[in-house]
Amino acid sequence: MGKSFYGCAHWPRTCGFFKWANESNEIRDLQLVIMEKNVTIAELEHETDILKAEVTSFKKKLAKKQDMVDELSIECNERMLQMDAIFAKKRMTYALIMS
C-alpha cells in the first residue's frame, strides 16, 4: 500500500502491464556491469601492451650491454696477455742482468 508503480492507463481491463516503480531493470543493470567490465579489460589490455613494449625495450638494452661486456672482457683478456708477456720479458732481462 502506498508504493509507486507503472501500469497500463486502462489497467486492469486491457493489457495488464504492471511494474513497481522502484524495481530495477535487471537487463539494463547487467548490461552496465558488462560495459564496466569491458572498459576494465580494455584498460588492462592497454597497460599490458605498454608493459610488453617496455620489456622489449629493456631486452634490447640488455643485449647491447651484454655485447659491451663481452667486448670489454675480450679486451681485458688481451691486455692481460700483453702484460704477462711484458712482465716475462722484464723478468728475463732482470735475470740476465743479475747473472
Biopython code that builds the backbone (N, CA, C, O; Angstrom):
import numpy as np
from Bio.PDB.StructureBuilder import StructureBuilder

atoms = [
    (1, "MET", "N", (0.828, -1.170, 0.000)),
    (1, "MET", "CA", (0.000, 0.000, 0.000)),
    (1, "MET", "C", (0.886, 1.251, 0.000)),
    (1, "MET", "O", (1.795, 1.353, 0.824)),
    (2, "GLY", "N", (0.646, 2.179, -0.884)),
    (2, "GLY", "CA", (1.385, 3.428, -0.958)),
    (2, "GLY", "C", (2.634, 3.359, -1.820)),
    (2, "GLY", "O", (3.328, 4.366, -1.963)),
    (3, "LYS", "N", (2.945, 2.196, -2.403)),
    (3, "LYS", "CA", (4.128, 2.088, -3.256)),
    (3, "LYS", "C", (3.798, 2.560, -4.660)),
    (3, "LYS", "O", (2.693, 2.343, -5.156)),
    (4, "SER", "N", (4.773, 3.213, -5.301)),
    (4, "SER", "CA", (4.564, 3.679, -6.669)),
    (4, "SER", "C", (4.706, 2.520, -7.641)),
    (4, "SER", "O", (5.470, 1.584, -7.405)),
    (5, "PHE", "N", (3.952, 2.594, -8.747)),
    (5, "PHE", "CA", (4.045, 1.553, -9.761)),
    (5, "PHE", "C", (3.708, 2.143, -11.118)),
    (5, "PHE", "O", (3.121, 3.219, -11.227)),
    (6, "TYR", "N", (4.103, 1.393, -12.162)),
    (6, "TYR", "CA", (3.759, 1.742, -13.530)),
    (6, "TYR", "C", (2.713, 0.722, -13.991)),
    (6, "TYR", "O", (2.782, -0.459, -13.652)),
    (7, "GLY", "N", (1.774, 1.197, -14.749)),
    (7, "GLY", "CA", (0.771, 0.269, -15.273)),
    (7, "GLY", "C", (0.071, 0.872, -16.480)),
    (7, "GLY", "O", (0.174, 2.069, -16.747)),
    (8, "CYS", "N", (-0.628, 0.034, -17.189)),
    (8, "CYS", "CA", (-1.418, 0.474, -18.338)),
    (8, "CYS", "C", (-2.463, 1.482, -17.853)),
    (8, "CYS", "O", (-3.062, 1.320, -16.790)),
    (9, "ALA", "N", (-2.658, 2.499, -18.643)),
    (9, "ALA", "CA", (-3.623, 3.532, -18.257)),
    (9, "ALA", "C", (-5.017, 2.947, -18.043)),
    (9, "ALA", "O", (-5.823, 3.511, -17.303)),
    (10, "HIS", "N", (-5.296, 1.838, -18.677)),
    (10, "HIS", "CA", (-6.609, 1.207, -18.543)),
    (10, "HIS", "C", (-6.547, -0.044, -17.674)),
    (10, "HIS", "O", (-7.451, -0.879, -17.706)),
    (11, "TRP", "N", (-5.487, -0.164, -16.907)),
    (11, "TRP", "CA", (-5.285, -1.339, -16.063)),
    (11, "TRP", "C", (-6.429, -1.469, -15.091)),
    (11, "TRP", "O", (-6.927, -0.442, -14.630)),
    (12, "PRO", "N", (-6.859, -2.593, -14.764)),
    (12, "PRO", "CA", (-6.528, -3.933, -15.209)),
    (12, "PRO", "C", (-7.393, -4.422, -16.378)),
    (12, "PRO", "O", (-7.317, -5.599, -16.731)),
    (13, "ARG", "N", (-8.217, -3.548, -16.992)),
    (13, "ARG", "CA", (-9.146, -4.021, -18.026)),
    (13, "ARG", "C", (-8.474, -4.359, -19.347)),
    (13, "ARG", "O", (-9.035, -5.151, -20.104)),
    (14, "THR", "N", (-7.275, -3.795, -19.683)),
    (14, "THR", "CA", (-6.691, -4.034, -21.007)),
    (14, "THR", "C", (-5.495, -4.981, -20.933)),
    (14, "THR", "O", (-5.660, -6.159, -20.616)),
    (15, "CYS", "N", (-4.307, -4.487, -21.217)),
    (15, "CYS", "CA", (-3.136, -5.360, -21.387)),
    (15, "CYS", "C", (-2.632, -5.982, -20.089)),
    (15, "CYS", "O", (-2.032, -7.057, -20.117)),
    (16, "GLY", "N", (-2.855, -5.353, -18.995)),
    (16, "GLY", "CA", (-2.418, -5.909, -17.719)),
    (16, "GLY", "C", (-0.986, -5.565, -17.337)),
    (16, "GLY", "O", (-0.442, -6.141, -16.395)),
    (17, "PHE", "N", (-0.357, -4.614, -18.072)),
    (17, "PHE", "CA", (1.016, -4.238, -17.737)),
    (17, "PHE", "C", (1.054, -3.662, -16.339)),
    (17, "PHE", "O", (0.234, -2.824, -15.964)),
    (18, "PHE", "N", (2.062, -4.146, -15.551)),
    (18, "PHE", "CA", (2.250, -3.660, -14.189)),
    (18, "PHE", "C", (3.717, -3.835, -13.816)),
    (18, "PHE", "O", (4.319, -4.878, -14.069)),
    (19, "LYS", "N", (4.284, -2.782, -13.204)),
    (19, "LYS", "CA", (5.663, -2.866, -12.727)),
    (19, "LYS", "C", (5.835, -1.886, -11.582)),
    (19, "LYS", "O", (5.392, -0.740, -11.655)),
    (20, "TRP", "N", (6.487, -2.353, -10.519)),
    (20, "TRP", "CA", (6.776, -1.465, -9.406)),
    (20, "TRP", "C", (7.774, -0.396, -9.861)),
    (20, "TRP", "O", (8.670, -0.700, -10.648)),
    (21, "ALA", "N", (7.644, 0.821, -9.397)),
    (21, "ALA", "CA", (8.493, 1.944, -9.818)),
    (21, "ALA", "C", (9.930, 1.777, -9.329)),
    (21, "ALA", "O", (10.857, 2.188, -10.027)),
    (22, "ASN", "N", (10.140, 1.200, -8.177)),
    (22, "ASN", "CA", (11.489, 1.065, -7.637)),
    (22, "ASN", "C", (12.154, -0.242, -8.063)),
    (22, "ASN", "O", (13.286, -0.514, -7.662)),
    (23, "GLU", "N", (11.476, -1.048, -8.863)),
    (23, "GLU", "CA", (12.038, -2.310, -9.362)),
    (23, "GLU", "C", (13.091, -1.994, -10.413)),
    (23, "GLU", "O", (12.826, -1.244, -11.353)),
    (24, "SER", "N", (14.280, -2.560, -10.261)),
    (24, "SER", "CA", (15.367, -2.249, -11.194)),
    (24, "SER", "C", (15.202, -3.042, -12.483)),
    (24, "SER", "O", (14.608, -4.120, -12.509)),
    (25, "ASN", "N", (15.732, -2.489, -13.514)),
    (25, "ASN", "CA", (15.728, -3.167, -14.797)),
    (25, "ASN", "C", (16.961, -4.061, -14.824)),
    (25, "ASN", "O", (18.069, -3.582, -15.063)),
    (26, "GLU", "N", (16.777, -5.350, -14.583)),
    (26, "GLU", "CA", (17.884, -6.279, -14.434)),
    (26, "GLU", "C", (18.743, -6.349, -15.689)),
    (26, "GLU", "O", (19.969, -6.408, -15.591)),
    (27, "ILE", "N", (18.135, -6.343, -16.845)),
    (27, "ILE", "CA", (18.900, -6.425, -18.084)),
    (27, "ILE", "C", (19.776, -5.193, -18.245)),
    (27, "ILE", "O", (20.948, -5.306, -18.603)),
    (28, "ARG", "N", (19.216, -4.015, -17.985)),
    (28, "ARG", "CA", (19.993, -2.784, -18.099)),
    (28, "ARG", "C", (21.124, -2.777, -17.068)),
    (28, "ARG", "O", (22.239, -2.352, -17.369)),
    (29, "ASP", "N", (20.831, -3.248, -15.855)),
    (29, "ASP", "CA", (21.862, -3.313, -14.826)),
    (29, "ASP", "C", (22.990, -4.263, -15.235)),
    (29, "ASP", "O", (24.164, -3.953, -15.038)),
    (30, "LEU", "N", (22.638, -5.408, -15.797)),
    (30, "LEU", "CA", (23.644, -6.367, -16.236)),
    (30, "LEU", "C", (24.442, -5.824, -17.414)),
    (30, "LEU", "O", (25.650, -6.045, -17.498)),
    (31, "GLN", "N", (23.777, -5.114, -18.327)),
    (31, "GLN", "CA", (24.488, -4.509, -19.453)),
    (31, "GLN", "C", (25.495, -3.473, -18.949)),
    (31, "GLN", "O", (26.598, -3.365, -19.486)),
    (32, "LEU", "N", (25.123, -2.720, -17.931)),
    (32, "LEU", "CA", (26.026, -1.735, -17.344)),
    (32, "LEU", "C", (27.235, -2.425, -16.716)),
    (32, "LEU", "O", (28.370, -1.975, -16.876)),
    (33, "VAL", "N", (26.982, -3.516, -16.003)),
    (33, "VAL", "CA", (28.085, -4.259, -15.390)),
    (33, "VAL", "C", (29.013, -4.789, -16.476)),
    (33, "VAL", "O", (30.233, -4.696, -16.343)),
    (34, "ILE", "N", (28.456, -5.343, -17.546)),
    (34, "ILE", "CA", (29.265, -5.865, -18.641)),
    (34, "ILE", "C", (30.079, -4.743, -19.279)),
    (34, "ILE", "O", (31.258, -4.929, -19.579)),
    (35, "MET", "N", (29.467, -3.589, -19.488)),
    (35, "MET", "CA", (30.165, -2.462, -20.086)),
    (35, "MET", "C", (31.321, -2.023, -19.189)),
    (35, "MET", "O", (32.410, -1.734, -19.685)),
    (36, "GLU", "N", (31.100, -1.970, -17.879)),
    (36, "GLU", "CA", (32.163, -1.593, -16.953)),
    (36, "GLU", "C", (33.304, -2.606, -16.997)),
    (36, "GLU", "O", (34.478, -2.236, -16.970)),
    (37, "LYS", "N", (32.946, -3.882, -17.065)),
    (37, "LYS", "CA", (33.969, -4.931, -17.147)),
    (37, "LYS", "C", (34.754, -4.819, -18.456)),
    (37, "LYS", "O", (35.971, -4.999, -18.465)),
    (38, "ASN", "N", (34.066, -4.523, -19.557)),
    (38, "ASN", "CA", (34.739, -4.356, -20.852)),
    (38, "ASN", "C", (35.714, -3.185, -20.825)),
    (38, "ASN", "O", (36.802, -3.262, -21.396)),
    (39, "VAL", "N", (35.319, -2.105, -20.161)),
    (39, "VAL", "CA", (36.208, -0.942, -20.031)),
    (39, "VAL", "C", (37.441, -1.334, -19.221)),
    (39, "VAL", "O", (38.564, -0.986, -19.584)),
    (40, "THR", "N", (37.228, -2.055, -18.132)),
    (40, "THR", "CA", (38.346, -2.505, -17.301)),
    (40, "THR", "C", (39.272, -3.414, -18.098)),
    (40, "THR", "O", (40.492, -3.277, -18.016)),
    (41, "ILE", "N", (38.712, -4.332, -18.861)),
    (41, "ILE", "CA", (39.509, -5.234, -19.691)),
    (41, "ILE", "C", (40.316, -4.444, -20.719)),
    (41, "ILE", "O", (41.498, -4.718, -20.923)),
    (42, "ALA", "N", (39.687, -3.471, -21.362)),
    (42, "ALA", "CA", (40.379, -2.651, -22.357)),
    (42, "ALA", "C", (41.537, -1.881, -21.718)),
    (42, "ALA", "O", (42.620, -1.788, -22.296)),
    (43, "GLU", "N", (41.304, -1.332, -20.528)),
    (43, "GLU", "CA", (42.357, -0.601, -19.829)),
    (43, "GLU", "C", (43.513, -1.531, -19.484)),
    (43, "GLU", "O", (44.676, -1.165, -19.656)),
    (44, "LEU", "N", (43.202, -2.736, -18.996)),
    (44, "LEU", "CA", (44.241, -3.698, -18.637)),
    (44, "LEU", "C", (45.000, -4.180, -19.875)),
    (44, "LEU", "O", (46.214, -4.375, -19.818)),
    (45, "GLU", "N", (44.299, -4.371, -20.987)),
    (45, "GLU", "CA", (44.969, -4.769, -22.224)),
    (45, "GLU", "C", (45.924, -3.672, -22.693)),
    (45, "GLU", "O", (47.031, -3.956, -23.151)),
    (46, "HIS", "N", (45.491, -2.424, -22.575)),
    (46, "HIS", "CA", (46.345, -1.293, -22.952)),
    (46, "HIS", "C", (47.588, -1.251, -22.057)),
    (46, "HIS", "O", (48.705, -1.071, -22.541)),
    (47, "GLU", "N", (47.381, -1.416, -20.765)),
    (47, "GLU", "CA", (48.501, -1.421, -19.822)),
    (47, "GLU", "C", (49.454, -2.585, -20.126)),
    (47, "GLU", "O", (50.673, -2.432, -20.043)),
    (48, "THR", "N", (48.892, -3.743, -20.477)),
    (48, "THR", "CA", (49.706, -4.903, -20.841)),
    (48, "THR", "C", (50.543, -4.608, -22.074)),
    (48, "THR", "O", (51.719, -4.969, -22.122)),
    (49, "ASP", "N", (49.956, -3.960, -23.070)),
    (49, "ASP", "CA", (50.694, -3.606, -24.284)),
    (49, "ASP", "C", (51.850, -2.671, -23.966)),
    (49, "ASP", "O", (52.947, -2.824, -24.504)),
    (50, "ILE", "N", (51.602, -1.705, -23.094)),
    (50, "ILE", "CA", (52.655, -0.768, -22.696)),
    (50, "ILE", "C", (53.784, -1.517, -21.984)),
    (50, "ILE", "O", (54.961, -1.279, -22.255)),
    (51, "LEU", "N", (53.419, -2.422, -21.074)),
    (51, "LEU", "CA", (54.431, -3.178, -20.342)),
    (51, "LEU", "C", (55.219, -4.113, -21.265)),
    (51, "LEU", "O", (56.425, -4.285, -21.092)),
    (52, "LYS", "N", (54.541, -4.711, -22.239)),
    (52, "LYS", "CA", (55.239, -5.567, -23.202)),
    (52, "LYS", "C", (56.256, -4.751, -24.004)),
    (52, "LYS", "O", (57.364, -5.218, -24.267)),
    (53, "ALA", "N", (55.876, -3.534, -24.388)),
    (53, "ALA", "CA", (56.789, -2.662, -25.128)),
    (53, "ALA", "C", (58.002, -2.304, -24.262)),
    (53, "ALA", "O", (59.130, -2.265, -24.752)),
    (54, "GLU", "N", (57.763, -2.046, -22.983)),
    (54, "GLU", "CA", (58.867, -1.733, -22.074)),
    (54, "GLU", "C", (59.799, -2.934, -21.920)),
    (54, "GLU", "O", (61.020, -2.779, -21.913)),
    (55, "VAL", "N", (59.227, -4.122, -21.799)),
    (55, "VAL", "CA", (60.042, -5.337, -21.669)),
    (55, "VAL", "C", (60.902, -5.526, -22.917)),
    (55, "VAL", "O", (62.087, -5.843, -22.815)),
    (56, "THR", "N", (60.311, -5.331, -24.087)),
    (56, "THR", "CA", (61.067, -5.444, -25.341)),
    (56, "THR", "C", (62.214, -4.443, -25.366)),
    (56, "THR", "O", (63.331, -4.783, -25.754)),
    (57, "SER", "N", (61.940, -3.216, -24.954)),
    (57, "SER", "CA", (62.980, -2.180, -24.910)),
    (57, "SER", "C", (64.093, -2.572, -23.943)),
    (57, "SER", "O", (65.273, -2.420, -24.258)),
    (58, "PHE", "N", (63.720, -3.077, -22.764)),
    (58, "PHE", "CA", (64.727, -3.484, -21.779)),
    (58, "PHE", "C", (65.545, -4.664, -22.287)),
    (58, "PHE", "O", (66.744, -4.744, -22.021)),
    (59, "LYS", "N", (64.916, -5.573, -23.009)),
    (59, "LYS", "CA", (65.657, -6.716, -23.563)),
    (59, "LYS", "C", (66.691, -6.246, -24.582)),
    (59, "LYS", "O", (67.810, -6.758, -24.618)),
    (60, "LYS", "N", (66.313, -5.263, -25.416)),
    (60, "LYS", "CA", (67.259, -4.713, -26.386)),
    (60, "LYS", "C", (68.423, -4.044, -25.676)),
    (60, "LYS", "O", (69.579, -4.236, -26.055)),
    (61, "LYS", "N", (68.120, -3.248, -24.633)),
    (61, "LYS", "CA", (69.174, -2.578, -23.875)),
    (61, "LYS", "C", (70.089, -3.608, -23.205)),
    (61, "LYS", "O", (71.308, -3.445, -23.181)),
    (62, "LEU", "N", (69.486, -4.668, -22.664)),
    (62, "LEU", "CA", (70.270, -5.716, -22.015)),
    (62, "LEU", "C", (71.204, -6.387, -23.019)),
    (62, "LEU", "O", (72.363, -6.657, -22.705)),
    (63, "ALA", "N", (70.705, -6.658, -24.227)),
    (63, "ALA", "CA", (71.536, -7.283, -25.263)),
    (63, "ALA", "C", (72.715, -6.379, -25.616)),
    (63, "ALA", "O", (73.836, -6.861, -25.785)),
    (64, "LYS", "N", (72.469, -5.063, -25.729)),
    (64, "LYS", "CA", (73.559, -4.123, -26.026)),
    (64, "LYS", "C", (74.593, -4.117, -24.902)),
    (64, "LYS", "O", (75.798, -4.122, -25.154)),
    (65, "LYS", "N", (74.110, -4.107, -23.664)),
    (65, "LYS", "CA", (75.024, -4.108, -22.514)),
    (65, "LYS", "C", (75.832, -5.404, -22.478)),
    (65, "LYS", "O", (77.023, -5.389, -22.168)),
    (66, "GLN", "N", (75.182, -6.523, -22.795)),
    (66, "GLN", "CA", (75.894, -7.805, -22.810)),
    (66, "GLN", "C", (76.976, -7.811, -23.877)),
    (66, "GLN", "O", (78.070, -8.333, -23.662)),
    (67, "ASP", "N", (76.658, -7.216, -25.050)),
    (67, "ASP", "CA", (77.668, -7.102, -26.108)),
    (67, "ASP", "C", (78.856, -6.266, -25.627)),
    (67, "ASP", "O", (80.008, -6.608, -25.895)),
    (68, "MET", "N", (78.575, -5.172, -24.918)),
    (68, "MET", "CA", (79.643, -4.324, -24.388)),
    (68, "MET", "C", (80.501, -5.102, -23.385)),
    (68, "MET", "O", (81.728, -5.007, -23.404)),
    (69, "VAL", "N", (79.852, -5.861, -22.520)),
    (69, "VAL", "CA", (80.581, -6.652, -21.525)),
    (69, "VAL", "C", (81.470, -7.673, -22.226)),
    (69, "VAL", "O", (82.626, -7.865, -21.848)),
    (70, "ASP", "N", (80.923, -8.325, -23.248)),
    (70, "ASP", "CA", (81.714, -9.311, -23.991)),
    (70, "ASP", "C", (82.937, -8.673, -24.641)),
    (70, "ASP", "O", (84.035, -9.228, -24.587)),
    (71, "GLU", "N", (82.743, -7.494, -25.264)),
    (71, "GLU", "CA", (83.853, -6.785, -25.896)),
    (71, "GLU", "C", (84.911, -6.382, -24.866)),
    (71, "GLU", "O", (86.110, -6.529, -25.103)),
    (72, "LEU", "N", (84.448, -5.871, -23.718)),
    (72, "LEU", "CA", (85.391, -5.467, -22.670)),
    (72, "LEU", "C", (86.124, -6.667, -22.093)),
    (72, "LEU", "O", (87.299, -6.571, -21.738)),
    (73, "SER", "N", (85.447, -7.774, -22.001)),
    (73, "SER", "CA", (86.080, -8.995, -21.490)),
    (73, "SER", "C", (87.189, -9.458, -22.436)),
    (73, "SER", "O", (88.269, -9.846, -21.990)),
    (74, "ILE", "N", (86.922, -9.418, -23.728)),
    (74, "ILE", "CA", (87.942, -9.790, -24.713)),
    (74, "ILE", "C", (89.133, -8.836, -24.627)),
    (74, "ILE", "O", (90.288, -9.262, -24.620)),
    (75, "GLU", "N", (88.832, -7.541, -24.562)),
    (75, "GLU", "CA", (89.894, -6.536, -24.469)),
    (75, "GLU", "C", (90.720, -6.724, -23.195)),
    (75, "GLU", "O", (91.945, -6.603, -23.214)),
    (76, "CYS", "N", (90.047, -7.015, -22.112)),
    (76, "CYS", "CA", (90.731, -7.223, -20.831)),
    (76, "CYS", "C", (91.647, -8.447, -20.911)),
    (76, "CYS", "O", (92.786, -8.402, -20.445)),
    (77, "ASN", "N", (91.160, -9.520, -21.490)),
    (77, "ASN", "CA", (91.987, -10.722, -21.640)),
    (77, "ASN", "C", (93.210, -10.452, -22.514)),
    (77, "ASN", "O", (94.305, -10.926, -22.212)),
    (78, "GLU", "N", (93.027, -9.688, -23.603)),
    (78, "GLU", "CA", (94.147, -9.340, -24.477)),
    (78, "GLU", "C", (95.185, -8.524, -23.730)),
    (78, "GLU", "O", (96.385, -8.763, -23.868)),
    (79, "ARG", "N", (94.728, -7.558, -22.938)),
    (79, "ARG", "CA", (95.655, -6.726, -22.171)),
    (79, "ARG", "C", (96.394, -7.548, -21.110)),
    (79, "ARG", "O", (97.577, -7.325, -20.855)),
    (80, "MET", "N", (95.689, -8.492, -20.502)),
    (80, "MET", "CA", (96.332, -9.346, -19.500)),
    (80, "MET", "C", (97.442, -10.168, -20.148)),
    (80, "MET", "O", (98.520, -10.329, -19.578)),
    (81, "LEU", "N", (97.166, -10.689, -21.355)),
    (81, "LEU", "CA", (98.194, -11.455, -22.070)),
    (81, "LEU", "C", (99.384, -10.570, -22.418)),
    (81, "LEU", "O", (100.532, -11.000, -22.303)),
    (82, "GLN", "N", (99.117, -9.325, -22.846)),
    (82, "GLN", "CA", (100.193, -8.392, -23.160)),
    (82, "GLN", "C", (101.030, -8.087, -21.913)),
    (82, "GLN", "O", (102.259, -8.049, -21.969)),
    (83, "MET", "N", (100.342, -7.872, -20.793)),
    (83, "MET", "CA", (101.047, -7.580, -19.544)),
    (83, "MET", "C", (101.896, -8.770, -19.105)),
    (83, "MET", "O", (103.026, -8.602, -18.646)),
    (84, "ASP", "N", (101.340, -9.977, -19.249)),
    (84, "ASP", "CA", (102.113, -11.169, -18.894)),
    (84, "ASP", "C", (103.375, -11.260, -19.754)),
    (84, "ASP", "O", (104.450, -11.587, -19.252)),
    (85, "ALA", "N", (103.240, -10.970, -21.043)),
    (85, "ALA", "CA", (104.390, -11.019, -21.948)),
    (85, "ALA", "C", (105.437, -9.976, -21.551)),
    (85, "ALA", "O", (106.635, -10.256, -21.548)),
    (86, "ILE", "N", (104.967, -8.763, -21.215)),
    (86, "ILE", "CA", (105.889, -7.685, -20.808)),
    (86, "ILE", "C", (106.601, -8.069, -19.522)),
    (86, "ILE", "O", (107.815, -7.896, -19.415)),
    (87, "PHE", "N", (105.864, -8.590, -18.542)),
    (87, "PHE", "CA", (106.494, -8.979, -17.275)),
    (87, "PHE", "C", (107.459, -10.142, -17.470)),
    (87, "PHE", "O", (108.496, -10.208, -16.810)),
    (88, "ALA", "N", (107.120, -11.061, -18.373)),
    (88, "ALA", "CA", (108.029, -12.181, -18.644)),
    (88, "ALA", "C", (109.325, -11.654, -19.253)),
    (88, "ALA", "O", (110.411, -12.118, -18.903)),
    (89, "LYS", "N", (109.216, -10.693, -20.157)),
    (89, "LYS", "CA", (110.413, -10.078, -20.766)),
    (89, "LYS", "C", (111.252, -9.392, -19.708)),
    (89, "LYS", "O", (112.475, -9.529, -19.681)),
    (90, "LYS", "N", (110.579, -8.648, -18.833)),
    (90, "LYS", "CA", (111.307, -7.923, -17.785)),
    (90, "LYS", "C", (112.000, -8.895, -16.841)),
    (90, "LYS", "O", (113.124, -8.641, -16.409)),
    (91, "ARG", "N", (111.346, -10.002, -16.518)),
    (91, "ARG", "CA", (111.967, -10.987, -15.640)),
    (91, "ARG", "C", (113.193, -11.613, -16.319)),
    (91, "ARG", "O", (114.214, -11.864, -15.679)),
    (92, "MET", "N", (113.068, -11.860, -17.626)),
    (92, "MET", "CA", (114.188, -12.432, -18.357)),
    (92, "MET", "C", (115.353, -11.436, -18.398)),
    (92, "MET", "O", (116.516, -11.797, -18.214)),
    (93, "THR", "N", (115.000, -10.174, -18.643)),
    (93, "THR", "CA", (116.034, -9.133, -18.677)),
    (93, "THR", "C", (116.687, -9.001, -17.308)),
    (93, "THR", "O", (117.911, -8.900, -17.219)),
    (94, "TYR", "N", (115.916, -9.001, -16.271)),
    (94, "TYR", "CA", (116.432, -8.898, -14.898)),
    (94, "TYR", "C", (117.294, -10.107, -14.579)),
    (94, "TYR", "O", (118.343, -9.976, -13.947)),
    (95, "ALA", "N", (116.861, -11.279, -15.011)),
    (95, "ALA", "CA", (117.640, -12.498, -14.737)),
    (95, "ALA", "C", (118.974, -12.450, -15.473)),
    (95, "ALA", "O", (120.000, -12.872, -14.938)),
    (96, "LEU", "N", (118.958, -11.937, -16.698)),
    (96, "LEU", "CA", (120.202, -11.822, -17.449)),
    (96, "LEU", "C", (121.151, -10.811, -16.811)),
    (96, "LEU", "O", (122.360, -11.032, -16.743)),
    (97, "ILE", "N", (120.594, -9.720, -16.354)),
    (97, "ILE", "CA", (121.408, -8.695, -15.698)),
    (97, "ILE", "C", (122.013, -9.240, -14.426)),
    (97, "ILE", "O", (123.180, -8.982, -14.134)),
    (98, "MET", "N", (121.238, -9.987, -13.667)),
    (98, "MET", "CA", (121.696, -10.499, -12.387)),
    (98, "MET", "C", (122.703, -11.645, -12.545)),
    (98, "MET", "O", (123.473, -11.929, -11.628)),
    (99, "SER", "N", (122.694, -12.282, -13.679)),
    (99, "SER", "CA", (123.610, -13.420, -13.828)),
    (99, "SER", "C", (124.944, -13.028, -14.323)),
    (99, "SER", "O", (125.814, -13.881, -14.496)),
]
sb = StructureBuilder()
sb.init_structure("model")
sb.init_model(0)
sb.init_chain("A")
sb.init_seg("    ")
for serial, (resi, resn, name, xyz) in enumerate(atoms, 1):
    if name == "N":
        sb.init_residue(resn, " ", resi, " ")
    sb.init_atom(name, np.array(xyz, "f"), 0.0, 1.0, " ", f" {name:<3s}", serial, name[0])
structure = sb.get_structure()
